[in-house]
């Protein structure tokens, strides 16, 4: 038990140990330990560079998702999306006029209808949704509304002139940086305290503050969004009048969605889900974030051999202390990562699949996650330090390799 210097009478002549309080000057004679009840590992420690505050500053370790240093709060990248390989028929084909949804077709392109196994050449383009075609092949070209046509190579006549030209610019992808400040303070009196089971109480407070801040940053990197419309800021509210910047998170960058409709099956997970990620190759590894119930269902399939693990795969996260499983799909391997954020707040039935090499943690020059010490006002009798950053979620493909899966069960 803990004993104290000095005792008090309980009124019966018996000396009693006083109740301990932080402001009491009694000193403990045994060493205590504080258990920090963080439910699970923060995945930000594995996904991004993490840090530990010490007297020398912030010590960093490399993470799986790379970091960008940018020079402006509005940072950009460019993404080239290849021309469409198919065009959808919007009306039954008759005569020579073909109605299609907007697609990158031009004169002399050839079209193949997989539903009827017939071919045609584009003679002229009336507008984005209409073109004139000439049928060729042993069977006359035919198409019905809803058919999907392959856009094949051009077919020019001999000694042709005046070739039709199609060019496509790069897509501009931009996001904004979000300013984060998490200060922690202590009075000068408590700075000298030997209580709270530590010889340096302020250092403990700062370490806890850093963990909490990184957890908040991680959730914004995953779920945040930037200002609506084309603006870079949102106007302040009634309490805070200043405008502020926020960053679009990975979930809102996702250019692809898939609805399991409450019935996630091994076939859907193994075949239909990866089929949506057409820009991801078999050589790339994707991360699948989900809650314990969702990932648990997939692991049950593994036990039933409905989905096979990649036994010789090197985990991208295991070296950061995160226990994961890599499973095979009909395209790329998926690394299953349980994440506590997907067990709360209405995200329990959602998964997020993304390719780490196509996503980054962006930060303004000299504004990466870092400590700032001694920021108190002159009239404050104490110490105030802060952990600050100006960060954003960056993507080099506009979210083309990111997929949100809804209603998993």
C-alpha positions as CSV (number, residue, x, y, z in Angstrom):
1,X,0.0,0.0,0.0
2,X,1.0,3.6,-0.3
3,X,2.2,5.4,2.8
4,X,2.7,9.1,3.4
5,X,4.9,11.4,5.4
6,X,2.7,12.6,8.3
7,X,-0.6,11.2,9.5
8,X,-3.8,12.6,11.0
9,X,-6.1,11.5,13.8
10,X,-9.4,9.9,13.0
11,X,-10.9,11.3,16.3
12,X,-10.5,8.0,18.1
13,X,-6.8,8.4,18.9
14,X,-5.9,6.2,15.8
15,X,-3.5,7.6,13.3
16,X,-5.1,7.3,9.8
17,X,-3.6,7.7,6.4
18,X,-5.1,10.8,4.7
19,X,-6.9,10.6,1.4
20,X,-4.4,11.4,-1.4
21,X,-5.0,14.4,-3.6
22,X,-3.0,16.0,-6.3
23,X,-2.7,19.2,-4.3
24,X,-1.8,17.5,-1.1
25,X,1.8,17.8,-0.1
26,X,2.1,14.2,1.2
27,X,4.7,12.3,-0.9
28,X,4.2,8.7,-2.0
29,X,6.9,6.2,-1.0
30,X,6.2,3.7,-3.9
31,X,6.3,4.1,-7.6
32,X,3.0,4.0,-9.5
33,X,2.2,3.6,-13.1
34,X,-0.5,5.1,-15.3
35,X,-2.3,2.9,-17.8
36,X,-3.3,4.8,-21.0
37,X,-6.6,3.2,-22.1
38,X,-6.2,3.6,-25.9
39,X,-8.2,0.8,-27.3
40,X,-6.0,-0.2,-30.2
41,X,-2.9,0.9,-32.2
42,X,-3.4,4.1,-34.2
43,X,-3.0,3.1,-37.8
44,X,-1.6,6.6,-38.6
45,X,1.6,5.3,-36.8
46,X,1.9,2.8,-39.6
47,X,0.4,4.7,-42.5
48,X,2.4,7.9,-42.1
49,X,5.5,9.1,-40.4
50,X,5.1,9.0,-36.6
51,X,6.9,10.9,-33.9
52,X,7.8,10.9,-30.3
53,X,8.3,14.1,-28.4
54,X,11.4,14.3,-26.2
55,X,13.5,17.1,-24.8
56,X,15.5,17.1,-28.1
57,X,12.3,17.6,-30.2
58,X,10.2,15.3,-32.3
59,X,11.8,12.0,-33.4
60,X,10.3,10.6,-36.6
61,X,10.1,7.2,-38.2
62,X,9.2,6.4,-41.8
63,X,5.7,5.4,-42.7
64,X,4.1,3.4,-45.5
65,X,2.3,6.3,-47.1
66,X,4.9,8.8,-48.4
67,X,4.9,12.5,-47.6
68,X,4.9,15.5,-49.8
69,X,6.3,18.9,-48.8
70,X,4.3,21.6,-50.6
71,X,4.9,25.4,-50.9
72,X,1.3,26.5,-50.9
73,X,-1.8,25.7,-48.8
74,X,-3.5,24.9,-52.1
75,X,-1.5,22.1,-53.5
76,X,-2.0,20.4,-56.9
77,X,-1.2,17.3,-58.8
78,X,-2.1,16.2,-62.3
79,X,-3.8,12.9,-63.3
80,X,-4.0,11.6,-66.9
81,X,-7.2,9.5,-67.5
82,X,-6.9,7.4,-70.6
83,X,-9.7,7.8,-73.2
84,X,-12.8,5.7,-72.8
85,X,-12.4,2.2,-74.3
86,X,-16.2,1.6,-74.5
87,X,-19.2,3.7,-75.4
88,X,-22.7,2.9,-74.2
89,X,-25.6,2.8,-76.7
90,X,-28.5,5.1,-75.6
91,X,-31.1,4.2,-78.3
92,X,-31.8,1.2,-80.5
93,X,-29.7,1.4,-83.7
94,X,-31.5,1.9,-87.0
95,X,-30.2,3.0,-90.4
96,X,-26.8,4.7,-90.0
97,X,-27.3,7.0,-87.0
98,X,-25.9,5.7,-83.7
99,X,-26.8,7.3,-80.4
100,X,-24.2,6.8,-77.7
101,X,-23.4,8.3,-74.3
102,X,-20.5,10.8,-74.2
103,X,-17.4,9.0,-75.3
104,X,-14.1,9.8,-77.0
105,X,-15.0,8.7,-80.5
106,X,-13.8,10.4,-83.7
107,X,-14.2,9.7,-87.4
108,X,-12.5,6.5,-88.7
109,X,-12.7,4.8,-85.3
110,X,-14.1,1.2,-85.5
111,X,-16.7,-0.1,-83.0
112,X,-17.4,-3.6,-81.9
113,X,-20.6,-4.7,-80.2
114,X,-19.9,-7.6,-78.0
115,X,-23.6,-8.3,-77.5
116,X,-24.2,-8.9,-81.2
117,X,-20.7,-9.7,-82.4
118,X,-20.9,-7.0,-85.1
119,X,-18.7,-4.1,-86.3
120,X,-19.0,-0.6,-87.7
121,X,-16.8,2.3,-88.6
122,X,-17.5,5.9,-87.5
123,X,-17.9,8.1,-90.6
124,X,-18.7,11.4,-88.9
125,X,-19.5,12.8,-85.4
126,X,-22.6,15.0,-85.2
127,X,-22.2,15.8,-81.5
128,X,-21.0,14.1,-78.4
129,X,-23.9,11.8,-78.4
130,X,-24.5,11.1,-82.1
131,X,-22.4,9.7,-84.9
132,X,-22.9,8.2,-88.4
133,X,-21.5,4.8,-88.9
134,X,-21.0,2.3,-91.8
135,X,-21.5,-1.4,-91.0
136,X,-18.8,-3.9,-92.1
137,X,-18.2,-7.6,-91.6
138,X,-20.1,-10.8,-92.4
139,X,-23.0,-9.7,-90.2
140,X,-24.6,-6.3,-90.4
141,X,-24.0,-4.0,-87.4
142,X,-26.7,-4.0,-84.8
143,X,-27.1,-2.5,-81.4
144,X,-29.7,-1.9,-78.7
145,X,-30.0,0.6,-76.0
146,X,-27.7,-0.4,-73.1
147,X,-25.2,-2.2,-75.3
148,X,-21.5,-1.4,-74.6
149,X,-19.4,-0.9,-77.7
150,X,-15.6,-1.3,-77.8
151,X,-13.8,1.7,-79.4
152,X,-11.2,0.0,-81.6
153,X,-8.5,1.2,-84.0
154,X,-9.1,3.6,-86.8
155,X,-9.7,2.4,-90.4
156,X,-8.5,4.8,-93.1
157,X,-8.7,4.5,-96.8
158,X,-5.6,4.1,-99.0
159,X,-3.6,7.3,-99.6
160,X,-5.7,9.0,-97.0
161,X,-5.4,12.6,-96.0
162,X,-6.7,14.9,-93.3
163,X,-6.5,12.6,-90.3
164,X,-8.9,13.3,-87.4
165,X,-7.0,14.3,-84.3
166,X,-8.0,13.6,-80.7
167,X,-6.0,14.9,-77.7
168,X,-6.7,14.9,-74.0
169,X,-5.2,17.1,-71.4
170,X,-4.2,16.1,-67.9
171,X,-6.8,16.5,-65.1
172,X,-5.9,19.0,-62.4
173,X,-6.3,17.5,-59.0
174,X,-6.1,19.9,-56.0
175,X,-6.7,19.9,-52.3
176,X,-6.1,22.3,-49.4
177,X,-4.2,22.1,-46.2
178,X,-5.8,22.1,-42.8
179,X,-4.2,23.9,-39.9
180,X,-4.2,21.9,-36.7
181,X,-3.1,23.1,-33.2
182,X,-3.3,21.0,-30.0
183,X,-1.8,22.9,-27.0
184,X,-1.2,21.5,-23.6
185,X,-0.5,23.5,-20.5
186,X,0.8,23.1,-16.9
187,X,1.2,25.6,-14.0
188,X,4.7,26.3,-12.8
189,X,3.8,24.8,-9.4
190,X,2.6,21.5,-11.0
191,X,5.7,21.5,-13.2
192,X,7.7,20.6,-10.1
193,X,5.2,18.0,-8.8
194,X,6.3,14.5,-8.1
195,X,2.8,13.2,-8.2
196,X,0.9,11.4,-11.0
197,X,3.2,8.5,-11.1
198,X,5.9,10.2,-13.1
199,X,9.0,12.3,-12.5
200,X,8.1,14.5,-15.5
201,X,4.4,15.1,-15.5
202,X,4.5,17.7,-18.3
203,X,6.4,15.3,-20.6
204,X,3.6,12.7,-20.0
205,X,1.0,15.3,-20.8
206,X,2.7,16.2,-24.1
207,X,3.1,12.5,-25.1
208,X,-0.6,12.0,-24.5
209,X,-1.4,15.2,-26.4
210,X,0.6,14.0,-29.4
211,X,-1.2,10.6,-29.5
212,X,-4.6,12.3,-29.3
213,X,-3.6,14.8,-32.0
214,X,-2.4,12.2,-34.4
215,X,-5.6,10.2,-33.9
216,X,-7.6,13.3,-34.9
217,X,-5.4,14.0,-37.9
218,X,-5.7,10.4,-39.0
219,X,-9.5,10.6,-38.9
220,X,-9.5,13.8,-40.9
221,X,-7.0,12.3,-43.4
222,X,-9.5,9.4,-43.8
223,X,-12.9,11.2,-43.6
224,X,-12.5,15.0,-44.0
225,X,-13.6,17.2,-46.8
226,X,-12.5,20.6,-48.2
227,X,-14.7,23.7,-48.7
228,X,-17.7,23.2,-51.0
229,X,-17.7,24.5,-54.5
230,X,-14.5,25.9,-56.0
231,X,-13.4,28.0,-52.9
232,X,-10.5,27.1,-50.7
233,X,-12.0,28.2,-47.4
234,X,-15.3,28.1,-45.4
235,X,-16.6,31.2,-43.7
236,X,-16.5,31.3,-39.9
237,X,-19.5,30.7,-37.8
238,X,-21.1,32.8,-35.0
239,X,-18.4,31.9,-32.4
240,X,-15.3,32.0,-34.6
241,X,-15.5,34.6,-37.3
242,X,-12.4,33.7,-39.2
243,X,-12.6,31.6,-42.4
244,X,-10.8,28.3,-42.3
245,X,-9.4,25.6,-44.6
246,X,-10.1,21.9,-44.4
247,X,-8.7,19.0,-46.4
248,X,-10.5,16.4,-48.5
249,X,-9.9,12.9,-47.0
250,X,-9.3,9.6,-48.7
251,X,-13.0,8.5,-48.3
252,X,-14.2,11.6,-50.2
253,X,-11.5,11.3,-52.8
254,X,-12.8,7.8,-53.7
255,X,-13.8,7.9,-57.4
256,X,-15.4,4.4,-57.0
257,X,-18.2,3.0,-54.9
258,X,-19.7,-0.5,-54.5
259,X,-22.8,-1.4,-52.6
260,X,-22.8,-4.9,-51.0
261,X,-26.5,-4.3,-50.2
262,X,-26.1,-6.1,-46.9
263,X,-24.9,-9.3,-48.5
264,X,-21.1,-9.4,-48.8
265,X,-20.1,-12.7,-50.4
266,X,-16.7,-14.2,-51.2
267,X,-17.5,-13.9,-54.9
268,X,-18.3,-10.2,-54.6
269,X,-15.3,-9.5,-52.5
270,X,-12.9,-11.6,-54.7
271,X,-14.3,-10.7,-58.1
272,X,-16.7,-7.8,-58.3
273,X,-14.9,-5.4,-55.9
274,X,-11.4,-5.6,-57.6
275,X,-13.1,-5.4,-61.0
276,X,-14.1,-1.8,-60.2
277,X,-10.5,-0.8,-59.7
278,X,-9.5,-0.9,-63.3
279,X,-6.4,1.3,-62.8
280,X,-4.9,-1.0,-60.2
281,X,-2.6,-3.7,-61.6
282,X,-1.9,-7.1,-60.2
283,X,1.6,-6.0,-59.1
284,X,0.2,-3.4,-56.7
285,X,-1.0,-4.1,-53.2
286,X,-4.1,-2.3,-51.9
287,X,-5.0,-1.7,-48.2
288,X,-8.5,-2.6,-47.1
289,X,-9.6,-0.7,-44.0
290,X,-12.6,-2.0,-42.1
291,X,-14.1,-2.6,-38.7
292,X,-13.7,-5.8,-36.7
293,X,-17.1,-7.2,-37.7
294,X,-16.4,-6.6,-41.4
295,X,-12.9,-7.9,-41.5
296,X,-13.9,-10.7,-39.2
297,X,-16.4,-12.0,-41.8
298,X,-13.6,-12.0,-44.4
299,X,-11.3,-14.0,-42.1
300,X,-14.1,-16.5,-41.6
301,X,-14.1,-17.1,-45.3
302,X,-10.4,-17.7,-45.1
303,X,-11.0,-20.3,-42.5
304,X,-13.6,-21.9,-44.8
305,X,-11.1,-21.6,-47.7
306,X,-13.6,-19.5,-49.7
307,X,-10.8,-16.9,-49.9
308,X,-7.1,-17.8,-49.9
309,X,-4.3,-15.9,-48.1
310,X,-1.1,-14.9,-49.8
311,X,1.1,-17.0,-47.6
312,X,4.4,-15.7,-49.0
313,X,3.3,-12.0,-49.1
314,X,5.3,-9.5,-47.1
315,X,2.9,-7.3,-45.1
316,X,3.3,-3.6,-45.8
317,X,2.2,-2.9,-42.2
318,X,3.5,-5.7,-40.1
319,X,6.9,-4.0,-39.7
320,X,5.0,-1.1,-38.1
321,X,3.5,-3.4,-35.4
322,X,0.1,-3.9,-37.1
323,X,-1.1,-7.5,-37.5
324,X,-2.7,-7.9,-40.9
325,X,-3.6,-10.6,-43.5
326,X,-3.0,-10.4,-47.2
327,X,-5.6,-12.2,-49.3
328,X,-5.9,-13.0,-53.0
329,X,-8.5,-11.5,-55.3
330,X,-9.0,-11.9,-59.0
331,X,-6.8,-8.8,-59.5
332,X,-4.5,-7.3,-56.9
333,X,-3.7,-8.7,-53.4
334,X,-5.6,-7.0,-50.6
335,X,-4.1,-6.4,-47.1
336,X,-6.8,-6.5,-44.5
337,X,-6.4,-3.9,-41.7
338,X,-8.8,-3.5,-38.8
339,X,-9.3,0.1,-37.8
340,X,-11.2,1.3,-34.8
341,X,-12.7,4.3,-36.7
342,X,-14.6,1.8,-38.8
343,X,-16.3,0.3,-35.7
344,X,-17.9,3.6,-34.7
345,X,-20.0,6.5,-35.9
346,X,-22.0,4.8,-38.6
347,X,-18.9,3.5,-40.4
348,X,-19.4,-0.1,-39.0
349,X,-20.5,-1.5,-42.4
350,X,-18.1,0.4,-44.6
351,X,-14.7,-0.5,-46.0
352,X,-12.2,1.7,-47.7
353,X,-9.8,0.2,-50.2
354,X,-6.8,2.3,-51.5
355,X,-3.3,1.9,-52.9
356,X,-0.8,3.6,-50.6
357,X,1.6,4.5,-53.3
358,X,-1.1,6.6,-55.0
359,X,-1.8,8.6,-51.8
360,X,0.3,10.9,-49.7
361,X,0.3,12.9,-46.5
362,X,1.0,16.5,-47.7
363,X,2.3,19.2,-45.4
364,X,3.3,22.8,-45.9
365,X,7.0,23.5,-45.9
366,X,8.3,23.6,-42.3
367,X,4.8,22.8,-41.0
368,X,4.9,19.0,-40.7
369,X,3.7,17.5,-37.3
370,X,6.1,19.2,-34.9
371,X,6.2,20.6,-31.3
372,X,6.2,24.3,-30.6
373,X,7.3,25.2,-27.0
374,X,6.9,28.2,-24.8
375,X,3.9,29.8,-26.5
376,X,2.3,31.2,-23.3
377,X,1.4,34.8,-22.7
378,X,3.5,36.9,-20.3
379,X,0.8,36.9,-17.7
380,X,0.5,33.1,-17.6
381,X,2.3,31.5,-14.6
382,X,3.0,28.3,-16.3
383,X,4.1,26.5,-19.4
384,X,2.1,26.0,-22.7
385,X,3.5,23.9,-25.4
386,X,1.7,22.8,-28.6
387,X,1.8,20.2,-31.3
388,X,1.0,21.7,-34.7
389,X,0.8,20.9,-38.4
390,X,-0.7,22.0,-41.7
391,X,-1.6,18.9,-43.5
392,X,-3.7,17.5,-46.4
393,X,-4.6,14.2,-48.0
394,X,-2.9,14.1,-51.4
395,X,-3.7,11.8,-54.3
396,X,-1.8,11.4,-57.6
397,X,-4.7,9.7,-59.5
398,X,-7.7,11.7,-58.3
399,X,-9.0,8.8,-56.3
400,X,-9.2,6.4,-59.3
401,X,-7.5,3.6,-57.2
402,X,-9.7,4.3,-54.2
403,X,-12.9,2.4,-53.5
404,X,-15.6,2.9,-50.8
405,X,-17.6,-0.3,-50.1
406,X,-21.0,0.2,-48.4
407,X,-23.5,-2.0,-46.6
408,X,-21.1,-4.9,-46.1
409,X,-23.5,-6.7,-43.8
